[in-house]
Amino acid sequence: MKDRSYQLRPWLRFSVCTIFAFSLFDCFFIALDHASFIYWKLFLLRLLHIALLLYPFIFYRQNYVWFHPLVFNTLISAIRLFFLYLLQAISGEGLSLLIFENDALPFLNEEQIAALMAEEQLLLAISLFSYYLAYFYFPPLSKAKFLTIRKSFDLKAVLLVLLSLLVFTIFIGLSGGIGAHIASWQGGRKSALTGIGYLAMLTYAAAVSCLIWWSLDNRAGKKVIYWLSLIVSLLLMLLLGGSRSYIINIVVIGFLLWIYNRQRFSKFGFALTLTLIMFFVGCWGAARTQLQKQAAFDWDKVLSAQSMLVETQKELILRSSVRKAVYPILHYVPSQDGYLYGRSYLAAFLCWIPRQFWPEKFGLIDGLVGETFFDVNVGIPPGPIGEAYWNFGYLGVVLAFALYGCFHKSVYSLFQTSDRSTLIFLLYMLLLFNVYPITSSIISALLLFVPGLLICWLFTLVQRR
């Protein structure tokens, strides 16, 4: 695909390279301030990692459109990194994002944490090399061709939302009401939400149906019934599981569909979407914090700008530093905790089996990380590197990202040989935006891509030619 309207403009490529280059200053100045070689090792490995990450931007080709697998995830990472720097600047805490602490490793000093960071950067560089090797040299796994059958989907989408609302209402009634359901999260959402996977799939299918409606009807955004359906489906997703990531997922993919359909980037639309996400992450984070502390609900605190910034910043910093699970995994595995040998990947594929029928079923990796390393009843994602390493060590990282490269090449080949309609693009984005070499992404695919695929099949919206 060489459509100029989808190509990365020079200013955007330069901006992405600048953001990642700026992140190197943290490592460089810390290395200058310390006599130990470990900080220079961290800087050099970080430099290698970023050089490999920016390879498609530095040696840019015309067919590297913004949704090409080689550049898309890096674009998302650059936006997230810029967002972090922006929050740091607004909070007045400086621009450094390096925190040499980890909740699971309170006994390690700064230099020991730096050594773990350096090993993570080495693994990231190895993963990218393995990914590129697979993407450029392995043949695509499928050559099937698909085209879109355009038809009215308004009524079908509304009915799916109403069905989802009905089932959710019955579930809440059996749970003792919405208050009792939300209160059950106080002991940890992981245990409170066990066994509702099928209900979640139906609820999330309502939101996906709204995206399908959006992709089939260029005038959907001008219809009140569309926005009502979308808002109801998003509220159901939020109230069912309390997860912010899936809401953000739907909003971002909706924005990307809009860009793809218009064939041009909207700076205003991007700024608006980013602001809404920041507001939502902060407000819902503040609300969940009050809930976990069993405090009286204070709407002024939840909706305040300060609370929004603090909660958003805290969440992102926690996940990238003190609650980053890859460090305890690298520290404890395999010396104290043995390799999983693929059990976490198997658990994701067996998650559709209700635990009532298989009580001893191996749990998902996020919960295992929380219990094993952080001693909490909360799911903490290990990240793709952490999970691959915990399963098979360095070999696991190489294999996981080689398969990821093959997957990306096959998915993009299917998209290129299709009619490249907005609906096909939606299915493509549900995979590209959600599937990573980590088992939690398999759950995302089950909850978002599979319902989308089933809806397209049931209503014959896509057919193979």
C-alpha positions in Angstrom: 0.0 0.0 0.0 1.6 3.3 -1.1 -1.3 5.8 -0.7 0.3 9.1 0.2 -2.6 10.0 2.5 -1.6 7.2 4.9 2.2 7.7 4.8 4.1 9.1 7.8 5.0 12.7 7.2 8.7 13.7 7.8 7.7 15.9 10.8 6.0 12.9 12.4 8.9 10.6 11.9 11.2 13.2 13.3 9.0 13.7 16.3 8.9 10.0 17.1 12.7 9.8 16.8 13.1 12.9 19.0 10.9 11.5 21.8 12.8 8.3 22.0 16.2 10.1 21.7 15.1 12.4 24.5 14.4 9.4 26.7 18.1 8.5 26.4 19.1 11.6 28.2 17.9 10.1 31.5 20.3 7.2 31.2 23.2 9.3 29.8 23.2 11.9 32.6 22.7 9.3 35.3 25.7 7.4 33.8 27.8 10.6 34.0 26.9 11.1 37.7 27.9 7.6 38.7 31.2 5.9 38.7 29.8 2.4 38.2 30.0 0.8 34.8 26.5 -0.7 35.2 24.9 2.7 34.4 26.9 3.0 31.2 25.9 -0.5 30.3 22.2 0.5 30.9 22.7 3.5 28.6 24.4 1.5 25.8 21.8 -1.2 25.8 19.0 1.3 25.9 20.7 3.0 22.9 20.8 -0.3 21.1 17.2 -1.0 21.9 16.0 2.4 20.6 18.1 2.1 17.5 16.5 -1.2 16.6 13.0 0.2 17.5 13.5 3.2 15.2 14.9 1.3 12.3 11.7 1.5 10.2 11.6 5.3 10.9 15.2 6.0 10.1 15.2 3.8 7.0 11.7 4.7 6.0 9.9 3.2 2.9 6.9 4.6 1.2 4.8 1.5 2.0 5.3 2.0 5.7 1.9 3.6 6.2 0.9 4.6 9.8 -1.0 1.3 10.4 1.9 -0.8 9.1 2.9 -3.4 11.8 6.6 -2.2 11.7 5.7 1.3 12.7 2.3 1.3 14.4 3.3 -0.1 17.8 6.2 2.3 17.9 3.9 5.2 17.2 1.7 4.2 20.1 4.7 3.8 22.4 5.9 7.3 21.4 2.5 8.8 22.2 2.5 7.1 25.6 6.0 8.3 26.3 5.2 11.8 25.3 2.1 11.6 27.5 4.3 10.6 30.5 6.7 13.4 29.9 3.8 15.9 29.7 2.3 14.7 33.0 5.7 14.9 34.6 6.2 18.5 33.4 2.7 19.5 34.5 3.2 18.0 38.0 6.5 19.9 38.4 8.5 16.7 39.3 11.1 17.0 36.5 11.3 15.0 33.3 13.2 12.0 34.5 11.2 8.7 34.2 13.9 6.4 35.7 13.0 5.2 39.1 15.4 2.7 40.7 12.8 1.1 43.0 10.5 -1.8 42.8 7.8 -2.9 45.3 8.7 -6.6 44.9 12.4 -5.9 45.4 12.7 -3.5 48.3 16.0 -5.0 49.5 17.9 -4.2 46.3 19.9 -1.0 46.0 19.9 1.4 43.1 22.8 -0.2 41.3 21.2 -3.7 41.5 17.9 -2.3 40.0 20.0 -0.7 37.3 21.5 -4.1 36.5 18.0 -5.6 36.1 17.1 -2.6 33.9 20.1 -3.3 31.7 19.2 -6.9 31.3 15.6 -5.9 30.3 17.1 -3.6 27.6 19.2 -6.5 26.3 16.1 -8.7 26.1 14.2 -5.9 24.3 17.0 -5.6 21.8 17.0 -9.4 21.3 13.2 -9.5 20.9 13.3 -6.8 18.2 16.0 -8.6 16.3 14.0 -11.8 16.4 10.8 -10.0 15.4 12.5 -8.3 12.3 14.1 -11.5 11.2 10.8 -13.3 11.3 8.9 -10.5 9.6 11.3 -9.9 6.7 12.3 -13.5 6.0 9.3 -15.8 6.9 6.5 -16.2 4.3 3.0 -15.1 5.3 0.9 -17.9 6.7 -2.2 -17.3 4.7 -3.1 -15.9 1.2 -6.9 -15.8 1.6 -8.8 -12.7 0.2 -11.8 -11.0 1.8 -14.2 -8.4 0.7 -17.0 -6.4 2.5 -20.7 -6.9 1.8 -22.2 -3.5 2.6 -25.6 -3.6 4.2 -27.6 -1.7 6.9 -26.5 -2.6 10.4 -28.2 0.1 12.5 -31.0 -2.1 13.8 -28.9 -5.1 14.4 -26.4 -3.1 16.5 -29.1 -1.5 18.6 -30.6 -5.0 19.3 -27.2 -6.3 20.3 -26.8 -3.4 22.7 -30.3 -4.0 24.1 -29.6 -7.7 24.5 -26.4 -6.9 26.3 -28.2 -4.5 28.6 -30.9 -7.1 29.4 -28.3 -9.8 30.3 -26.3 -7.3 32.3 -29.4 -6.2 34.2 -30.2 -9.8 35.1 -26.6 -10.4 36.2 -26.7 -7.3 38.5 -30.0 -8.4 39.9 -28.6 -11.8 40.8 -25.5 -10.2 42.3 -27.5 -8.1 44.8 -27.5 -4.8 42.8 -25.0 -2.5 41.2 -23.7 -1.3 44.6 -23.0 -4.9 45.8 -21.3 -5.8 42.5 -19.0 -2.8 42.7 -18.3 -3.3 46.4 -17.1 -6.8 45.6 -14.1 -5.2 43.9 -12.7 -4.1 47.3 -11.2 -7.5 47.8 -9.6 -7.4 44.4 -11.3 -7.4 41.0 -9.4 -10.6 40.0 -11.3 -12.8 42.4 -14.5 -10.8 42.3 -14.9 -11.2 38.5 -13.9 -14.8 38.2 -16.3 -16.8 36.1 -18.0 -14.0 34.1 -15.9 -14.4 30.9 -18.9 -15.3 28.7 -21.0 -12.4 30.1 -18.0 -10.1 29.4 -17.8 -11.4 25.8 -21.4 -10.5 25.2 -21.1 -7.1 26.9 -18.0 -6.2 24.9 -19.7 -7.5 21.7 -22.2 -4.6 22.0 -19.3 -2.1 21.9 -17.7 -3.9 19.0 -21.1 -3.8 17.1 -21.1 -0.1 17.5 -17.6 0.1 15.9 -18.9 -2.1 13.1 -21.9 0.2 12.6 -19.4 3.2 12.6 -17.3 1.4 9.9 -20.3 0.6 7.6 -22.2 3.8 7.9 -20.4 7.1 7.2 -23.4 9.0 8.7 -23.5 7.1 11.9 -21.8 9.9 13.8 -24.8 12.2 13.0 -27.3 9.8 14.5 -28.4 10.3 18.1 -29.3 6.6 18.4 -25.7 5.7 17.5 -24.2 7.8 20.3 -26.7 6.5 22.8 -25.9 2.9 21.8 -22.2 3.5 22.1 -22.4 5.3 25.5 -24.6 2.5 26.9 -22.2 -0.2 25.7 -19.2 1.6 27.1 -21.0 2.0 30.5 -21.8 -1.7 30.5 -18.2 -2.6 29.9 -17.0 -0.2 32.7 -19.6 -1.3 35.3 -19.1 -5.0 34.5 -15.4 -5.3 35.1 -14.1 -1.8 36.0 -11.3 -2.0 33.5 -10.2 1.2 31.9 -8.0 -0.4 29.2 -11.0 -1.9 27.2 -12.8 1.5 27.2 -9.7 3.2 26.0 -9.3 0.4 23.4 -12.7 1.1 21.9 -12.3 4.9 21.9 -8.8 4.8 20.3 -9.9 2.3 17.6 -13.0 4.4 16.9 -10.7 7.4 16.4 -8.3 5.4 14.1 -11.3 4.3 12.0 -12.3 8.0 11.6 -8.7 8.9 10.5 -8.7 5.9 8.0 -12.0 6.8 6.6 -11.1 10.5 6.2 -7.7 9.7 4.8 -6.0 12.5 6.8 -4.8 13.1 10.3 -6.8 15.4 12.6 -4.6 17.2 15.2 -7.8 18.5 16.9 -9.3 15.1 17.0 -6.1 13.6 18.4 -5.8 16.3 21.1 -9.5 15.8 22.0 -9.1 12.0 22.2 -6.0 12.3 24.3 -7.7 14.7 26.7 -10.7 12.5 27.0 -8.5 9.5 27.8 -6.5 11.4 30.4 -9.7 12.7 32.0 -11.2 9.2 32.1 -8.1 7.5 33.4 -7.7 10.0 36.1 -11.4 10.2 37.2 -12.0 6.4 37.2 -8.6 5.9 38.9 -9.6 8.3 41.7 -13.0 6.6 42.0 -11.4 3.1 42.2 -8.9 4.3 44.8 -11.8 5.6 47.0 -13.6 2.3 46.6 -10.5 0.2 47.5 -10.0 2.4 50.7 -13.8 2.0 51.4 -14.0 5.7 51.8 -17.1 7.9 51.4 -17.5 8.7 47.7 -16.4 12.3 47.1 -17.4 13.5 43.6 -15.5 16.8 43.9 -12.3 14.8 44.5 -13.0 12.4 41.6 -13.8 15.2 39.1 -11.1 17.7 40.2 -8.3 18.5 37.7 -5.6 17.8 40.3 -7.0 14.4 41.1 -7.2 13.6 37.4 -3.5 14.5 36.9 -2.3 12.8 40.0 -4.2 9.5 39.4 -3.2 9.4 35.7 0.5 10.1 36.5 0.5 7.6 39.4 -1.0 4.8 37.3 1.4 5.2 34.4 4.5 5.6 36.6 3.5 2.6 38.8 3.3 0.4 35.8 6.6 1.5 34.3 8.7 1.4 37.5 7.8 0.3 41.0 5.1 -2.1 39.9 7.0 -3.3 36.8 6.9 -7.1 37.0 9.7 -7.9 34.7 12.3 -6.9 37.3 11.3 -9.5 40.0 10.9 -12.1 37.2 14.5 -11.5 36.0 15.7 -11.5 39.6 14.0 -14.6 40.9 13.7 -16.8 37.8 15.1 -19.4 37.5 17.2 -19.3 40.7 14.3 -19.3 43.2 11.2 -19.7 41.0 11.4 -22.2 38.2 10.4 -21.7 34.5 6.7 -22.1 33.7 7.5 -24.1 30.5 4.5 -22.7 28.6 1.8 -23.1 31.3 0.8 -19.4 31.2 0.3 -19.6 27.4 -1.8 -22.7 27.8 -3.9 -21.1 30.5 -4.9 -18.3 28.2 -6.2 -20.8 25.5 -8.0 -22.8 28.3 -9.7 -19.7 29.8 -13.0 -20.5 28.1 -13.4 -23.5 30.3 -15.4 -22.4 33.5 -13.4 -23.0 36.7 -16.4 -24.7 38.2 -15.7 -27.6 35.8 -11.9 -27.5 36.4 -11.0 -26.0 39.8 -7.3 -26.9 39.5 -7.0 -25.0 36.2 -3.8 -23.0 36.0 -4.5 -19.3 36.6 -3.7 -16.4 34.2 -0.2 -14.9 34.4 -1.3 -11.5 35.7 -2.8 -13.0 38.9 0.2 -15.3 39.3 2.6 -12.3 39.1 0.7 -10.4 41.8 0.5 -13.4 44.2 4.1 -14.6 43.6 6.2 -11.5 43.5 4.1 -8.6 44.9 2.0 -10.6 47.5 -1.3 -8.9 46.4 -4.6 -10.3 45.2 -4.4 -8.1 42.1 -3.4 -8.9 38.6 -0.1 -7.3 37.5 0.9 -7.7 33.9 4.4 -9.1 33.4 4.8 -7.6 30.0 5.8 -9.6 26.9 9.4 -9.8 27.9 8.6 -10.9 31.5 6.2 -13.6 30.4 8.3 -15.0 27.7 11.4 -15.1 30.0 9.4 -16.7 32.9 8.3 -19.5 30.5 11.5 -20.4 28.7 14.2 -17.8 29.6 16.1 -16.1 26.7 14.9 -18.8 24.3 11.3 -17.9 25.2 11.9 -14.3 24.2 13.4 -15.3 20.8 10.5 -17.7 20.0 7.7 -15.4 21.2 8.8 -12.5 19.1 9.6 -14.6 16.1 6.0 -15.9 16.2 4.9 -12.3 16.7 6.7 -11.2 13.5 5.2 -14.1 11.5 1.7 -13.1 12.9 2.1 -9.5 11.9 3.3 -10.3 8.4 0.3 -12.7 7.9 -2.3 -10.3 9.3 -1.0 -7.4 7.2 -0.8 -9.6 4.1 -4.5 -10.5 4.5 -5.4 -6.8 4.9 -3.4 -5.9 1.8 -5.1 -8.5 -0.4 -8.6 -7.6 0.9 -10.8 -4.7 -0.4 -9.3 -2.6 2.4 -12.7 -1.3 3.4 -13.3 0.4 6.7 -14.8 -2.8 8.1 -11.8 -4.9 7.1 -9.6 -2.2 8.6 -11.6 -2.5 11.9 -11.0 -6.2 12.1 -7.3 -5.6 11.3 -7.0 -3.0 14.0 -8.7 -5.2 16.6 -5.8 -7.6 16.0 -3.0 -5.1 15.6 -4.0 -3.0 18.5 -4.7 -5.8 20.9 -2.5 -8.8 20.2 1.0 -8.8 21.6 3.2 -11.7 22.6 1.6 -11.9 26.1 -1.4 -14.0 27.2 -3.5 -11.1 28.3 -3.7 -10.1 24.7 -5.3 -13.5 23.9 -8.0 -12.5 26.4 -8.4 -9.2 24.6 -8.7 -11.0 21.3 -11.4 -13.3 22.7 -13.4 -10.4 24.1 -13.1 -8.0 21.2 -11.8 -9.6 17.9 -13.7 -12.9 18.2 -17.1 -11.2 18.8 -16.4 -8.8 15.9 -15.5 -11.8 13.6 -18.7 -13.7 14.7 -20.9 -10.7 14.1 -19.4 -10.3 10.6 -20.0 -14.0 9.9 -23.5 -14.2 11.3 -24.7 -11.2 9.4 -22.5 -12.0 6.3 -20.8 -8.7 6.3 -17.5 -10.2 5.1 -17.0 -13.0 2.7 -14.0 -14.9 1.3 -13.4 -14.7 -2.4 
